[in-house]
């Protein structure tokens, strides 16, 4: 955990110390977009704003995951070929309402808590926590684990399901009887 804080501190200090490096990296970060497009998150903010009236039609149970935004929001904006709203959180809110968003958020928070316990344990396994954090942040401006289409979904489900037992197993003290047990040997014939 200390290493993570150190790396983030170095990254932030490099950005402030060397603004020329940021200007050099800008073409790679912009990926062909103008600065105005990036500031507008390539029209995503407008899509999200157009999603709120659709969500208000059915605030508790939503309008259908992956269909509410595609057929009721994006189609009205003339974007019939756009596959999603490009935000996990907006997609879940519009698609499954407050009930689905609450359940989704609860599963993520439980998984994050378990991953944090695992990272703060004596073995310090930080990879599950980092993966969950990346998926959560990436979900702000992209489809991640709600769309059931990619590796992110499988990764999230695997992490969420395995962290329950894994965190307890990693944090548990080893059985002293197993430490003294003889190791069986296999002799060739």
Buried (B, 14 or more C-beta within 10 A) or exposed (E): EEEEEEEEEEEEEEEEEEEEEEEEEEEEEEEEEEEEEEEEBBEBEEBBEBBEEBBEEBEEEBBBBBEBBBBBBBEEEEBEEBEBBBBBBBBBBBBBBBEBBEEBEEBBEEBBEBBBBBBEEEEEBBEBBEBBBEBBEBBBBBBBBBBEEEEBBEBBBEBBEBBEEBBEEBBEEEEEEEEEEEEEEEEEE
